[in-house]
Amino acid sequence: MPKKGPTGRFWSVLSTLNVLAMVFPVILFRQADSEGAQLVATCVLVVVVFLLAIIDSIGILLAYSLKDN
């Protein structure tokens, strides 16, 4: 009997949320006009990527652990 895991819908929602979460930091980085603004935008971008990695890892672990047996 095949094991069930996250469906295509799960991966679609997860990737869509990741893209939407990255829109603001990328726009902020592209609009930075001074070195200080670029530094702040870079820090925001790094923090968002780090938080998304943690949140995605937790979500994937939960999706695999809560699957139907």
C-alpha positions as CSV (number, residue, x, y, z in Angstrom):
1,M,0.0,0.0,0.0
2,P,1.6,3.3,-1.0
3,K,2.2,5.9,1.7
4,K,0.3,9.2,1.3
5,G,2.2,12.4,1.7
6,P,1.6,16.1,0.9
7,T,-0.5,16.6,-2.2
8,G,0.2,18.8,-5.1
9,R,-2.2,21.3,-3.6
10,F,0.1,21.6,-0.5
11,W,3.1,22.3,-2.6
12,S,1.3,24.8,-4.7
13,V,0.1,26.7,-1.6
14,L,3.5,26.6,0.0
15,S,5.3,27.9,-3.1
16,T,2.7,30.6,-3.7
17,L,3.0,31.8,-0.1
18,N,6.8,31.8,-0.4
19,V,6.7,33.9,-3.6
20,L,4.2,36.4,-2.0
21,A,6.3,36.7,1.1
22,M,9.4,37.5,-1.0
23,V,7.7,40.2,-3.0
24,F,8.0,43.0,-0.4
25,P,11.7,42.5,0.4
26,V,12.6,42.3,-3.3
27,I,10.7,45.5,-4.1
28,L,12.3,47.2,-1.1
29,F,15.8,46.1,-2.3
30,R,15.1,47.3,-5.8
31,Q,13.9,50.7,-4.7
32,A,16.8,51.3,-2.3
33,D,18.6,54.5,-3.5
34,S,21.3,54.9,-0.8
35,E,23.8,52.6,0.8
36,G,21.9,52.6,4.1
37,A,18.7,51.7,2.4
38,Q,20.4,48.9,0.5
39,L,21.8,47.6,3.8
40,V,18.4,47.6,5.5
41,A,16.8,46.0,2.4
42,T,19.5,43.3,2.3
43,C,19.0,42.6,6.1
44,V,15.2,42.4,5.6
45,L,15.7,40.0,2.6
46,V,18.0,37.7,4.6
47,V,15.7,37.6,7.6
48,V,12.7,36.8,5.4
49,V,14.6,34.0,3.7
50,F,15.7,32.6,7.0
51,L,12.2,32.8,8.5
52,L,10.7,31.2,5.4
53,A,13.2,28.3,5.6
54,I,12.2,27.6,9.2
55,I,8.4,27.9,8.5
56,D,8.6,25.8,5.4
57,S,10.6,23.1,7.3
58,I,8.0,23.0,10.1
59,G,5.2,22.9,7.5
60,I,6.8,20.1,5.6
61,L,7.5,18.1,8.7
62,L,3.9,18.5,9.9
63,A,2.5,17.6,6.5
64,Y,4.5,14.3,6.5
65,S,3.8,13.5,10.1
66,L,0.0,14.1,9.8
67,K,-0.4,12.0,6.7
68,D,-3.0,9.3,6.6
69,N,-1.6,5.8,7.4
